[in-house]
Amino acid sequence: MPAAMSEGPIRVLIVDDHPILREGVAAILALQNDMVIAGEASDGREAVAQYAALRPDVVLMDLQMPGMGGLEATEAIRAAHPDARIIVLTTYAGDAKAMAALRAGAAGFLLKSSLRRELLGAIRAVHKGQRHLHADVAQDIALHAIHDPLTPREIEVLQLIAGGHPNKQIAWKLGVGEETVKSNIKSIFAKLQVNDRTLAVTTAARRGIIEL
């Protein structure tokens, strides 16, 4: 029987590398009659092990952690336990981050800034088999759904642009011709609907496609 079908309070596994955040979330959950803390983990590998040992109903998974991050941990847990219900928590907004989390198998995506308002409702919704996305993120996903995503190579090029590298240096680093880089940049501009390098970088960073 799937873990989420269990009777009694919702058992929650909290995964975050910051003890203060884990303590804050635990304090919120402790006030709820229908929730209980199943356990805690400070990184992705520990989360995978804790899930296997504890089989919680819902996992709150931080996205950015040293070592194995939240996306990798979500994929690993879902591969071993397809019924796992995971809510990804992140400081960073952006449709690209959310889509990556959903593709990894997450059922929810929450910004840490909205935890006080949305955490409990998200846990209850995901426990029932529903999805929960922060409203701004859901709107961004809908807005960009019709656009072609950047390829891994285009993201690589854009990350190098963000690092201040000129085309010739990008070509050398990637082992391709400068014309190929120019073609990549033209495609990036078209997909992001921008017309200069600075705007391409800021737009991609805002959407969570690259990190600055």
Buried (B, 14 or more C-beta within 10 A) or exposed (E): EEBBEBEEBBBBBBBBBEEEBBEBBEEBBEEBEEBBBBBBBBBBBBBBEBBEEBBBBBBBBBBBBEEBBBBBBBBBBBEEBEEBBBBBBBEBBBBBBBBBBBEBBBBBBBBBEBBEEBBBEBBBBBBEEEBBBBEBBBEBBEEBEEEEEBEEBBBBBBBBBBEEBEBEBBBEBBEBEBEBBBBBBEBBBEBBEBEEBEEBBBBBBBBBBBEE
